[in-house]
Amino acid sequence: MTDKEAQKADDLKLLIPEEIRYNCQGCGRCCSGWSVGLSEADYSRVKDVDWGSLHPDLANKELFIHRQDQFKQGLAQYPHFTKPRKDGTCPFLIDGLCFIHGHMGEEQKPGTCQIFPYSYVETPTGIYMGLAYNSMASVRNIGELLTDQEEKLKGYFRKTVHHLSARAADRPADTATGASTEPPANPFDEVDFAAGASVPWSEFLYFDARLTGFLKQAMDEKRNFFDVLVQAEEIVLRATRLAREGKSLAELADYQPDVTASGAGNPSGTDVSIIAMIYYLYLVYPTVRSSYEELWQIQGQSFSPRSIMMIAKKFGHLAGTGISTILFKKAEIPQIGANDLSKSLNYKVEPLSPEMNELFCRWLYVKIFGKTYFGPAAAGYSVVSGFNSLVACFVCALLFAKGEAMKRGEKELKIADLYEAYWRLDREFLTVTQILPQVSAALSIAYSIPRMARRVVLALANNARD
């Protein structure tokens, strides 16, 4: 990290969500489901260690995948990656703990692992901090309050800046374009709510204060999340209308959405198919991807020729799982089992417990507060598209838990199933910027429809009442 970057890290205000807890519990769950990228500095710290002599599970194993050429071409985000085991776990995960951490110390781990699950989004008025829920400790809200860990969190932000700087330094500078060397404007100087509805950051803050305040109160009161979700959606749409009409978003301070999750919930076939597509992308496809090494590191502007050939050879498997989920609503997740999405949607269950309502409100609050649901951290989604993606994630989590209850022949949802669903969902939500631009653009269009999943949400609400 340069002196200038270090000073910048110290000068910007760190904004931390309230009543959110986290400390690593050493469960090892976050160390699976992806291939961790390593900068050259990361790789240099571990490449010469004789890992096989330190533990038999590491002997005679290929521990890394090298993508230097793709990295230089912009087809991969890192020059090196860890090589997951066949079950998707990190090769350095031994007895549920990181062997690099245990043998060499935290500072020797890859930078990505050191800063996980924290997120930092720089805006004109400060750095908003959030948490990824691809960690059971963050899903379950276990540990110390983040607001009591400010100095520690500032240290992790410095690590984040250092890690990203190291990765940028690895990639050859592109001087052919004649691009300006002036630092870019902050991407949040102007915020897009939807097409034709943009506001400056100062106006966006009125909306943000209204929505986060609303969610914070709902979280504290453990209010019925179905009502909370549709009311939050109305706040988003009201802000969008004000932005489109050129009015100040300060008017939101007095806005009280009076809608509830009641009434007819008759989703169309298209509604259900959109949700099935998202269920496939976020819950089914990751398990399919884990079977093919070449798909672990598709994180650039396009597929590499090698990946295209692999996909062509495995097209039957990849297409079959997609067709089964999206067209026939039969979603199969290895080690979890099948879920008939149409039956799960209409399956009647007991009302959400106070703990479940709190979980849902807290998750939405963290995403909204952390600014990871739109803009650069979310493939350039608008506020409306980003919010709809969160609604879709909630729907998928509930369908997952209802499917598990249905298998047991029970009417009561288990919060453990919701923890599992969010752990899986957030792993994919976290990497939305790493999917192909064509896919993220298609998702952004689908998500841009106002009240995109409202009828599905109403159907779920109607089937979770006394």
Rosetta blueprint (number, residue, H / E / L):
1 M L
2 T L
3 D H
4 K H
5 E H
6 A H
7 Q H
8 K H
9 A H
10 D H
11 D H
12 L L
13 K L
14 L E
15 L E
16 I L
17 P L
18 E L
19 E L
20 I L
21 R E
22 Y L
23 N L
24 C L
25 Q L
26 G L
27 C L
28 G L
29 R H
30 C H
31 C H
32 S E
33 G L
34 W L
35 S L
36 V L
37 G E
38 L E
39 S L
40 E H
41 A H
42 D H
43 Y H
44 S H
45 R H
46 V H
47 K L
48 D L
49 V L
50 D L
51 W H
52 G H
53 S H
54 L H
55 H L
56 P H
57 D H
58 L H
59 A L
60 N L
61 K L
62 E L
63 L L
64 F E
65 I E
66 H E
67 R L
68 Q H
69 D H
70 Q H
71 F H
72 K H
73 Q L
74 G L
75 L L
76 A L
77 Q L
78 Y L
79 P L
80 H E
81 F E
82 T E
83 K L
84 P L
85 R L
86 K L
87 D L
88 G L
89 T E
90 C L
91 P L
92 F L
93 L E
94 I E
95 D L
96 G L
97 L E
98 C E
99 F H
100 I H
101 H H
102 G H
103 H H
104 M H
105 G L
106 E H
107 E H
108 Q H
109 K L
110 P L
111 G H
112 T H
113 C H
114 Q H
115 I H
116 F L
117 P L
118 Y E
119 S E
120 Y E
121 V E
122 E E
123 T E
124 P L
125 T L
126 G E
127 I E
128 Y E
129 M E
130 G E
131 L E
132 A L
133 Y L
134 N L
135 S L
136 M H
137 A H
138 S H
139 V H
140 R L
141 N L
142 I L
143 G L
144 E L
145 L E
146 L H
147 T H
148 D H
149 Q L
150 E H
151 E H
152 K H
153 L H
154 K H
155 G H
156 Y H
157 F H
158 R H
159 K H
160 T H
161 V H
162 H H
163 H H
164 L H
165 S H
166 A H
167 R H
168 A H
169 A H
170 D H
171 R L
172 P L
173 A L
174 D L
175 T L
176 A L
177 T L
178 G L
179 A L
180 S L
181 T L
182 E L
183 P L
184 P L
185 A L
186 N L
187 P L
188 F L
189 D L
190 E E
191 V E
192 D E
193 F E
194 A E
195 A L
196 G L
197 A E
198 S E
199 V E
200 P E
201 W H
202 S H
203 E H
204 F H
205 L H
206 Y H
207 F H
208 D H
209 A H
210 R H
211 L H
212 T H
213 G H
214 F H
215 L H
216 K H
217 Q H
218 A H
219 M H
220 D H
221 E H
222 K L
223 R L
224 N L
225 F H
226 F H
227 D H
228 V H
229 L H
230 V H
231 Q H
232 A H
233 E H
234 E H
235 I H
236 V H
237 L H
238 R H
239 A H
240 T H
241 R H
242 L H
243 A H
244 R H
245 E L
246 G L
247 K L
248 S L
249 L H
250 A H
251 E H
252 L H
253 A H
254 D H
255 Y L
256 Q L
257 P L
258 D L
259 V L
260 T L
261 A L
262 S L
263 G L
264 A L
265 G L
266 N L
267 P L
268 S L
269 G H
270 T H
271 D H
272 V H
273 S H
274 I H
275 I H
276 A H
277 M H
278 I H
279 Y H
280 Y H
281 L H
282 Y H
283 L H
284 V H
285 Y H
286 P H
287 T H
288 V H
289 R H
290 S L
291 S L
292 Y L
293 E H
294 E H
295 L H
296 W L
297 Q L
298 I L
299 Q L
300 G L
301 Q L
302 S L
303 F L
304 S L
305 P H
306 R H
307 S H
308 I H
309 M H
310 M H
311 I H
312 A H
313 K H
314 K L
315 F H
316 G H
317 H H
318 L H
319 A H
320 G H
321 T H
322 G H
323 I H
324 S H
325 T H
326 I H
327 L L
328 F L
329 K L
330 K E
331 A E
332 E E
333 I E
334 P L
335 Q L
336 I L
337 G E
338 A E
339 N E
340 D E
341 L H
342 S H
343 K H
344 S H
345 L H
346 N H
347 Y L
348 K L
349 V L
350 E L
351 P L
352 L L
353 S L
354 P H
355 E H
356 M H
357 N H
358 E H
359 L H
360 F H
361 C H
362 R H
363 W H
364 L H
365 Y H
366 V H
367 K H
368 I H
369 F H
370 G H
371 K L
372 T L
373 Y L
374 F L
375 G E
376 P H
377 A H
378 A H
379 A L
380 G L
381 Y E
382 S L
383 V H
384 V H
385 S H
386 G H
387 F H
388 N H
389 S H
390 L H
391 V H
392 A H
393 C H
394 F H
395 V H
396 C H
397 A H
398 L H
399 L H
400 F H
401 A H
402 K H
403 G H
404 E H
405 A H
406 M H
407 K H
408 R H
409 G L
410 E L
411 K L
412 E L
413 L L
414 K L
415 I H
416 A H
417 D H
418 L H
419 Y H
420 E H
421 A H
422 Y H
423 W H
424 R H
425 L H
426 D H
427 R H
428 E H
429 F H
430 L H
431 T L
432 V H
433 T H
434 Q H
435 I L
436 L L
437 P H
438 Q H
439 V H
440 S H
441 A H
442 A H
443 L H
444 S H
445 I H
446 A H
447 Y H
448 S L
449 I L
450 P L
451 R L
452 M L
453 A L
454 R H
455 R H
456 V H
457 V H
458 L H
459 A H
460 L H
461 A H
462 N H
463 N L
464 A L
465 R L
466 D L
